[in-house]
């Protein structure tokens, strides 16, 4: 996450409550908003296993 309380946190690690807040208030424009919307839908539908290959490729 590039800003706010969760700055520096991988989007997939954001709490669902934060993603729900964004969903209610409106996602940011552009690529970040699209990514947050996608992570929200993945978490909402219990599909976190879809992110395993992506998260494995992230260098921390």
Secondary structure, DSSP 8 states (H G I E B T S, - for coil): --SSTTTT--GGGS-HHHHHHHHHH---SHHHHHHHHHHHHHHHTT-GGGGHHHHHT---
